Amino acid sequence: MSSTELVLKGRNSITPDDIKMTGRDSASGIQFFFPQTMDPISLDDKEVTFQTRLGSAKVEKKFSLKEMKYKGKLEL
C-alpha cells in the first residue's frame, strides 16, 4: 500500500485505505480503495495520475478528469 498513490499537481498525494486481491489465486486482480478527503478531487485538478509498484515493475496511468464526467458531474 505504501508504494501506491494518486498524484495531483500542486497537492498532496492520496494513498489508499485498503487493497484487496481478487480472483481464485489472488493474482487475477487488485482493487485499490482510496479515502474521500477533506479536499476532494475536482474538475479543476484536470488530471490525476495513479502510481504503484508491483515487485520491480512501476505502473503509472494518467486520467483526464473531464473524461470522467457523468451527467455533467465528476464521478470517481
C-alpha positions as MATLAB code, in Angstrom:
seq = 'MSSTELVLKGRNSITPDDIKMTGRDSASGIQFFFPQTMDPISLDDKEVTFQTRLGSAKVEKKFSLKEMKYKGKLEL';
ca = [
       0.000    0.000    0.000;
       2.847    2.386    0.746;
       4.016    2.293   -2.876;
       0.584    3.255   -4.288;
      -0.780    6.787   -4.667;
      -2.948    9.170   -6.633;
      -0.864   12.176   -7.679;
      -2.394   15.604   -8.352;
      -0.398   18.656   -9.462;
       0.233   21.115   -6.643;
      -1.441   18.943   -3.997;
      -0.552   16.178   -1.563;
      -0.744   12.649   -2.926;
      -3.588   10.396   -1.781;
      -2.677    6.918   -0.540;
      -5.131    4.000   -0.394;
      -7.023    2.966    2.742;
      -7.193   -0.645    1.632;
      -6.146   -3.024   -1.126;
      -7.913   -6.295   -1.966;
      -6.774   -9.136   -4.185;
      -9.474  -10.695   -6.377;
      -9.670  -13.981   -8.222;
      -9.097  -17.599   -7.322;
      -5.334  -17.449   -6.985;
      -5.272  -13.874   -5.601;
      -3.347  -12.749   -8.658;
      -6.220  -12.145  -11.072;
      -6.819   -8.590   -9.974;
      -6.140   -5.927   -7.398;
      -8.646   -3.372   -6.121;
      -7.364   -0.135   -4.586;
      -9.644    1.789   -2.212;
      -8.857    5.479   -1.714;
     -10.404    7.649    1.015;
     -12.604   10.632    0.389;
     -10.501   13.559    1.555;
     -11.330   16.922    3.109;
     -10.010   18.465   -0.135;
     -11.731   16.282   -2.777;
     -10.550   15.779   -6.333;
     -12.380   18.188   -8.646;
     -12.536   19.006  -12.355;
     -10.206   21.940  -11.610;
      -7.435   19.374  -10.990;
      -7.718   18.440  -14.699;
      -5.679   15.241  -14.344;
      -4.883   12.555  -11.770;
      -2.049   10.043  -12.023;
      -2.290    6.577  -10.473;
       1.111    5.153   -9.493;
       2.068    1.837   -7.881;
       4.870   -0.705   -7.769;
       4.243   -4.409   -8.291;
       7.510   -6.096   -7.437;
      10.157   -4.376   -9.533;
       7.616   -3.063  -12.081;
       6.350    0.512  -11.846;
       2.783    1.052  -13.052;
       1.621    4.571  -13.908;
      -1.562    5.756  -15.624;
      -2.790    9.325  -16.150;
      -6.512   10.045  -16.198;
      -8.142   13.142  -17.663;
     -10.859   14.187  -15.224;
     -13.015   15.843  -17.903;
     -13.432   12.341  -19.385;
     -14.721   11.053  -16.032;
     -17.942   13.076  -16.032;
     -21.426   11.590  -15.951;
     -24.399   13.879  -16.488;
     -22.050   16.867  -16.202;
     -20.668   15.825  -12.807;
     -17.287   14.291  -11.929;
     -17.809   10.658  -10.913;
     -14.913    8.873   -9.257;
];
